[in-house]
Amino acid sequence: MNNNLVGSDLACAMLSRGDKQIWCAVSNDSDKQALTAINKDDYSDIHPIVDYKGDYFICSKGKLWIYAVPVRRVELSQNEIGF
């Protein structure tokens, strides 16, 4: 895989190599718009993408998206939040 791939191009490449589910910030406007929500702490537009057909990414609930930017969802530990 090309290390220079980002955004929706990276999501396409990951699905092509056989990844079954990719957590992505999604939008129907642009990759940049998909990430804008995350920057505003709005995580409602992060969905598990399971396929790419035609010109659309498909999330696990069947909704179609034009742009899907892979993001990392990780569990936080007590030390990471300073508790």
MOSULKA-V861121 format. One line per field, one symbol per residue. phi: phi as a letter, one per 20 degrees, with the letter a starting at -180 (. if undefined). burial: I if it has 24 or more other ideal C-beta (glycine too) atoms within 12 Angstrom, else O. Layout:
# MOSULKA-V861121
phi: ???
burial: ???
This chain:
# MOSULKA-V861121
phi: .ffefblffffgffffeogebcfcecaddafffgfgfffdmdefddcfedaccmdcecefenfececbdgcddcfedgffdme
burial: OOOOOOIIOIIIOIIOOOOOOIIIIIIOOOIOIIIOIIOOOOOOIIIIIIIIOOOOIIIOOOOOIIIIIIIOOOOOOOOOOOO
